[in-house]
Amino acid sequence: MPTSRPQRVPAALAGAPAIIGALDGVPWPARFTANKTNIAQARKDQAATIASLREQIAAVPQGKSFAPQRVDLQNALAAALKRELTYQVMAGDDHQVLLFDPAGNGRYAEVHGTLSAKTENIRVIVNGTTLNMDSVLKYDLRAKSFYDLSEKSDPDGLVTITWMGTDFPGWETYAQPDLDRFAIEGGPRLARFVAGIDELSPAPIGVVGHSAGGAIVGSAEVTGMPAAYVMHVESAGAGPGVQTIADYAHPETERFAITAPGDPIQKVQALKVLGADPDGLAGIKPLESGYPDTGFVNFGEHDGIFSENSTGWFAMFNVITDAQGTR
């Protein structure tokens, strides 16, 4: 059974929640507390933004010529109100926030479970395209679903984490000449995050990359990431520049891949801009998706792989929890 490693908060960082909340390797309880403060401040700032937008809308003159200005401000207000609702949820006592920064597309990480001497497995999930501060709570339900089932059979044995510590691509990114930039920049950030977890616990860490998140995970592996295993789920690529597992810093790391036969992500995989197709790389073990090969593209398979209690979902769960010696 793993034993938790000593955890200390650097005294020099006391009273600096913005730093503590984002610093890899700092004990989690300290980061949770710091990010409560950071979220509270973001809510104050958001309230000021909402009030300002309402004042601006009220000041727009009447008349058709001012209608576009009014619509733009109303749309901005709707987005600001939606963001405030997101912050309100994140501020709840049932959310353990390991990373929070509202700037730009946002930075966020949430933990499910308690890191302790009882922890047997740690799993970090890196989601993909369209992940940002407004969508991250929806994606976090994936991490929560694996944790919830594990708690029923092995209380305190699994800790799951949703990681959004870099800028993720939007659909427009795929038309850009530097498509691989998000993965090249995000990989080292993910590697540092995982190394910070490794400093705090001897429990094996698994890193799961879905869609564009798979390319970020691959980039992190090129950098060097202390993961016990890596899983590519409907992955966009094995990482920029990766052609074989020998291109990773630790080729010996155990790796898995799962892609439904009708998933359109295979069109991106074929481009190899984000590295080789992980499903076809020697040394990566395939997992069963449960979807039949109909010969047709099925967009629903891309996210449907995470449908709870499906064949693909259980294939991932068994690796994550090392059920029946899967790893």
C-alpha positions in Angstrom: 0.0 0.0 0.0 1.5 3.4 -1.0 2.4 5.8 1.8 1.9 9.5 1.4 5.0 11.6 1.3 5.7 14.5 3.6 3.8 17.6 2.5 4.9 21.2 3.3 3.9 24.6 2.1 6.8 27.0 1.4 6.6 29.7 4.2 7.5 32.4 1.7 4.3 31.8 -0.2 1.9 32.4 2.7 -0.7 34.9 1.7 -0.1 34.5 -2.0 -3.1 32.4 -3.2 -2.6 33.1 -6.9 0.9 31.5 -6.6 0.0 28.7 -4.2 -3.1 27.7 -6.1 -1.1 27.1 -9.3 2.2 25.8 -8.0 2.9 22.2 -8.9 4.2 20.1 -5.9 2.5 22.2 -3.2 0.3 20.0 -0.9 -3.2 19.8 -2.3 -5.2 21.1 0.8 -3.2 24.3 0.6 -4.0 24.6 -3.1 -7.7 23.9 -2.6 -7.8 26.7 0.0 -5.9 29.1 -2.1 -8.2 28.5 -5.1 -11.3 29.1 -3.0 -9.8 32.6 -2.5 -9.0 32.9 -6.2 -12.5 31.9 -7.3 -14.0 34.3 -4.8 -11.9 37.1 -6.3 -13.0 36.1 -9.8 -16.6 36.3 -8.8 -16.1 39.8 -7.5 -14.5 40.8 -10.7 -17.2 39.1 -12.7 -19.9 40.9 -10.8 -18.2 44.2 -11.7 -18.1 43.2 -15.3 -21.8 42.3 -15.3 -22.7 45.6 -13.7 -20.7 47.5 -16.2 -22.3 45.7 -19.2 -25.8 46.5 -17.8 -24.9 50.1 -17.5 -23.6 50.2 -21.0 -26.7 48.5 -22.4 -28.9 51.0 -20.6 -26.9 53.9 -22.1 -27.3 52.7 -25.7 -29.6 55.2 -27.6 -32.8 54.0 -29.1 -33.0 53.6 -32.9 -32.2 51.0 -35.5 -28.7 52.3 -36.1 -27.7 51.4 -32.5 -29.3 47.9 -32.6 -26.0 46.1 -33.5 -24.2 47.8 -30.6 -27.0 46.8 -28.2 -27.0 43.2 -29.5 -23.2 42.9 -29.0 -23.5 44.1 -25.5 -26.4 41.8 -24.7 -24.4 38.9 -26.0 -21.5 39.9 -23.9 -23.8 40.1 -20.8 -25.2 36.6 -21.5 -21.7 35.2 -21.7 -20.7 37.0 -18.5 -23.7 35.7 -16.6 -23.0 32.2 -17.8 -19.4 32.5 -16.6 -20.6 33.7 -13.2 -22.8 30.6 -12.9 -19.7 28.5 -13.7 -17.7 30.2 -10.9 -20.6 29.7 -8.5 -20.5 26.0 -9.1 -16.7 25.9 -8.8 -16.9 27.7 -5.5 -19.0 24.9 -3.9 -17.7 22.9 -1.0 -18.0 19.7 -3.1 -15.4 20.9 -5.6 -11.7 20.4 -4.9 -10.0 22.9 -7.2 -6.3 22.2 -7.8 -5.8 24.9 -10.4 -7.8 28.1 -11.2 -7.0 31.1 -13.4 -9.8 32.9 -15.2 -7.5 34.8 -17.7 -7.9 34.0 -21.4 -9.4 30.6 -22.0 -8.8 29.7 -18.4 -6.8 27.3 -16.4 -8.6 24.7 -14.2 -8.0 21.3 -12.5 -10.4 19.5 -10.2 -9.8 16.5 -8.0 -12.2 13.7 -7.1 -11.1 11.7 -4.1 -8.6 12.2 -1.3 -4.9 11.7 -1.7 -3.7 9.5 1.2 -1.9 6.4 2.2 -4.9 4.4 0.9 -4.6 5.8 -2.6 -3.8 3.0 -5.0 -4.2 4.7 -8.3 -4.2 8.3 -9.6 -5.6 9.2 -12.9 -5.3 12.5 -14.8 -7.6 13.1 -17.8 -6.7 15.6 -20.5 -9.7 16.3 -22.7 -9.7 17.9 -26.1 -11.1 20.4 -28.6 -13.4 23.1 -27.2 -12.2 22.6 -23.6 -12.2 26.0 -21.9 -13.5 27.6 -18.7 -17.1 27.5 -19.9 -17.1 23.8 -20.8 -14.7 22.2 -18.3 -17.3 21.3 -15.7 -19.2 19.3 -18.3 -16.0 17.5 -19.3 -15.1 16.9 -15.6 -18.1 14.6 -15.3 -15.9 12.0 -17.1 -13.4 12.0 -14.2 -16.2 12.0 -11.7 -17.9 8.9 -13.2 -14.8 6.8 -12.9 -14.2 7.9 -9.3 -17.8 7.3 -8.3 -17.9 3.7 -9.4 -14.5 3.0 -7.9 -15.7 4.3 -4.5 -18.4 1.7 -4.4 -16.0 -1.2 -4.5 -12.7 0.3 -3.3 -13.2 3.3 -1.1 -10.3 5.8 -1.2 -8.4 3.6 -3.7 -8.7 5.9 -6.7 -8.2 9.7 -7.2 -9.2 11.2 -10.5 -8.2 14.6 -11.9 -9.5 16.8 -14.8 -6.6 18.9 -16.1 -6.9 22.1 -18.1 -3.6 23.7 -17.6 -3.0 25.0 -21.1 -4.9 26.5 -24.0 -6.9 23.8 -25.9 -7.8 24.1 -29.5 -11.1 25.3 -31.0 -12.5 24.1 -34.2 -10.8 26.9 -36.1 -7.4 25.7 -34.9 -7.5 22.8 -37.4 -7.3 25.3 -40.3 -4.2 26.9 -38.9 -0.7 26.2 -40.3 0.7 25.8 -36.8 -1.9 23.2 -35.8 0.5 21.4 -33.5 1.3 24.5 -31.4 -1.2 23.8 -28.7 0.4 20.3 -28.1 3.9 21.6 -28.2 3.2 24.3 -25.6 0.8 22.1 -23.5 3.0 19.0 -23.2 5.7 20.5 -20.9 3.0 22.0 -18.7 1.3 18.7 -18.3 4.6 17.0 -17.6 5.3 19.5 -14.8 1.8 19.0 -13.4 2.2 15.2 -13.3 5.7 15.5 -11.8 4.2 17.7 -9.0 1.8 14.9 -8.2 4.6 12.3 -8.2 6.4 14.4 -5.6 3.4 14.1 -3.2 2.4 10.4 -3.6 4.1 7.1 -4.6 0.8 5.8 -6.0 1.0 5.0 -9.8 -0.2 7.9 -12.0 -2.1 7.2 -15.2 -2.5 10.0 -17.8 -5.5 9.7 -20.3 -5.7 11.9 -23.4 -8.9 12.3 -25.3 -9.0 13.7 -28.8 -6.7 16.7 -29.0 -5.7 15.9 -25.4 -4.0 12.8 -26.7 -1.5 15.0 -28.7 -0.8 17.0 -25.5 -0.2 13.8 -23.6 2.2 12.6 -26.3 4.0 15.9 -26.2 4.4 15.5 -22.4 5.8 12.1 -23.0 8.5 13.5 -25.3 9.4 16.0 -22.6 9.5 13.3 -20.0 6.5 12.6 -17.7 6.5 10.2 -14.6 3.4 8.3 -15.6 3.0 4.6 -14.8 0.8 4.3 -17.9 -0.7 6.4 -20.7 -4.0 5.9 -22.5 -4.9 7.5 -25.8 -8.7 7.7 -26.2 -9.9 8.7 -29.7 -6.6 10.5 -29.8 -5.7 13.1 -32.5 -2.1 11.8 -32.5 0.8 10.3 -30.6 2.4 13.8 -30.2 4.1 16.2 -32.6 7.1 14.5 -34.2 6.4 11.1 -32.7 6.7 8.2 -35.1 7.4 5.3 -32.7 7.4 4.9 -29.0 11.2 5.3 -29.1 10.6 9.0 -29.6 9.3 9.2 -26.0 11.6 10.0 -23.1 10.4 6.8 -21.4 9.6 4.2 -24.1 9.1 1.5 -21.4 6.0 3.2 -20.1 2.9 1.0 -20.5 0.5 2.4 -23.1 -3.1 1.8 -24.3 -5.2 3.1 -27.1 -9.0 3.0 -27.8 -10.7 4.4 -30.9 -14.2 3.5 -32.2 -14.1 2.4 -35.8 -16.5 5.1 -37.0 -14.9 8.0 -35.1 -14.1 10.9 -37.5 -10.9 11.6 -35.5 -9.3 9.1 -37.8 -9.3 11.8 -40.5 -7.0 13.9 -38.2 -4.9 10.9 -37.3 -4.3 10.3 -41.0 -2.8 13.7 -41.4 0.0 12.9 -38.9 0.4 16.6 -38.1 0.0 15.7 -34.4 2.2 12.5 -34.7 1.5 9.0 -35.7 -1.8 7.3 -35.2 -1.4 5.8 -31.6 -3.8 3.0 -32.5 -1.3 1.6 -35.0 1.9 2.1 -33.1 3.9 -1.0 -32.0 4.1 -1.2 -28.2 0.6 0.3 -27.6 -2.1 -2.1 -26.5 -5.5 -1.8 -28.1 -8.7 -1.7 -26.0 -12.1 -2.7 -27.2 -14.5 0.2 -27.9 -17.6 -1.9 -28.1 -18.7 -0.1 -31.3 -19.3 -2.3 -34.5 -17.5 -1.4 -37.7 -20.3 -0.3 -40.0 -18.1 1.3 -42.6 -19.7 4.7 -41.9 -18.5 7.8 -40.0 -20.4 8.2 -36.7 -19.7 11.5 -35.0 -21.5 10.2 -31.9 -18.7 7.7 -31.2 -16.2 10.4 -30.5 -17.7 11.4 -27.1 -19.9 8.4 -26.8 -16.9 6.3 -25.8 -17.3 7.9 -22.3 -20.9 6.7 -22.0 -21.1 5.2 -18.5 -21.2 1.4 -18.3 -20.5 1.0 -22.0 -18.0 -1.5 -23.2 -15.4 1.2 -24.0 -16.0 2.9 -20.6 -15.4 -0.3 -18.7 -12.3 -1.0 -20.8 -10.9 2.3 -19.6 -12.1 1.8 -16.0 -10.4 -1.5 -15.8 -7.1 0.0 -16.8 -7.5 3.0 -14.5 -8.2 0.8 -11.5 -5.9 -2.1 -12.6 -8.9 -4.4 -12.3 -8.0 -8.0 -12.6 -4.4 -7.1 -13.3 -5.2 -5.2 -16.5 -2.0 -3.3 -16.3 
